[in-house]
Amino acid sequence: MKAANSLELVATPTAASCARSLVYLTLRSWKLGYLTEAASILMDELVTSVVPNIDEAVLRCIHVRVLLLDDGRLIVEVVDQDGKSTWRDIPTTTPAGLPRRVRPSQPASEPI
């Protein structure tokens, strides 16, 4: 694993927003800002699928992680308090090893 960042959150409706902030700040610091939109959408879907399944009468936490693997994949993951992990991966490069472009119509000189 090249890098990782994580955050423990109370499983409330605001957890998705906090998880998206983790994704944004982490990818910007790793110079992978071009993946922010896709990774944020996936993280949001993962968190919102876990939070409604949690009993509101009991305070529960979730653990969200952003991982950059040696093989060039970016992983967004949510782990509930019972240890059940749900994750999605995003390739950071094309098969040719070039940076993956989320918006290929933009000129190369502009940030992606």
For each residue, the residues with C-beta under 8 A, 3 or more apart:
1: 4 67 68 69 70
2: 68 69 70
3: 30 67 68
4: 1 65 66 67 68
5: 22 26 65 66
6: 22 63 64 65 66
7: 18 19 22 63 64 65
8: 61 62 63 64
9: 12 15 18 19 61 62 63 64
10: 15 59 60 61
11: 15 50 51 54 60 61 62 80 81
12: 9 15 51
13: 16 51
14: 17 18
15: 9 10 11 12 18 19 47 51 62 64
16: 13 19 20 43 44 47 48 51
17: 14 20 21
18: 7 9 14 15 21 22 64
19: 7 9 15 16 22 23 43 44 46 47 64 78
20: 16 17 23 24 40 43 44
21: 17 18 24 25
22: 5 6 7 18 19 25 26 43 64 66
23: 19 20 26 27 36 39 40 43 66 76
24: 20 21 27 28 36 40
25: 21 22 28 29
26: 5 22 23 29 30 66
27: 23 24 30 32 33 35 36 39 66 74
28: 24 25 31 32 33 36
29: 25 26
30: 3 26 27 68
31: 28
32: 27 28 35 36 68 74 92
33: 27 28 36 111 112
34: 99 100 101 102 103 111 112
35: 27 32 38 39 74 90 92 100 102
36: 23 24 27 28 32 33 39 40
37: 40 41 102
38: 35 41 42 90 102
39: 23 27 35 36 42 43 66 74 76 90
40: 20 23 24 36 37 43 44
41: 37 38 44 45
42: 38 39 45 46 76 88 90
43: 16 19 20 22 23 39 40 46 47 64 66 76 78
44: 16 19 20 40 41 47 48
45: 41 42 48 49 88
46: 19 42 43 49 50 64 76 77 78 86 87 88
47: 15 16 19 43 44 50 51 62 64 78
48: 16 44 45 51 52
49: 45 46 52 53 86
50: 11 46 47 53 54 62 78 80 86
51: 11 12 13 15 16 47 48 54 62
52: 48 49
53: 49 50 80
54: 11 50 51 58 60 62 80 81
55: 58 60
56:
57:
58: 54 55
59: 10
60: 10 11 54 55 80 81
61: 8 9 10 11 81
62: 8 9 11 15 47 50 51 54 78 79 80 81
63: 6 7 8 9 78 79
64: 6 7 8 9 15 18 19 22 43 46 47 76 77 78 79
65: 4 5 6 7 75 76 77 78 79
66: 4 5 6 22 23 26 27 39 43 74 75 76 77
67: 1 3 4 74 75 77
68: 1 2 3 4 30 32 73 74 75 92
69: 1 2 72 73 74 75
70: 1 2
71:
72: 69 91 92 93
73: 68 69 89 90 91 92
74: 27 32 35 39 66 67 68 69 89 90 91 92
75: 65 66 67 68 69 87 88 89 90
76: 23 39 42 43 46 64 65 66 87 88 90
77: 46 64 65 66 67 85 86 87
78: 19 43 46 47 50 62 63 64 65 85 86 87
79: 62 63 64 65 83 84 85 86
80: 11 50 53 54 60 62 83 84
81: 11 54 60 61 62
82:
83: 79 80
84: 79 80
85: 77 78 79
86: 46 49 50 77 78 79
87: 46 75 76 77 78
88: 42 45 46 75 76
89: 73 74 75
90: 35 38 39 42 73 74 75 76
91: 72 73 74 94 100
92: 32 35 68 72 73 74 99 100
93: 72 96 97 98 99 100
94: 91 97 98 99 100
95:
96: 93
97: 93 94
98: 93 94
99: 34 92 93 94 112
100: 34 35 91 92 93 94
101: 34 104 106 112
102: 34 35 37 38 112
103: 34 106 112
104: 101
105:
106: 101 103 110 112
107: 110
108:
109:
110: 106 107
111: 33 34
112: 33 34 99 101 102 103 106
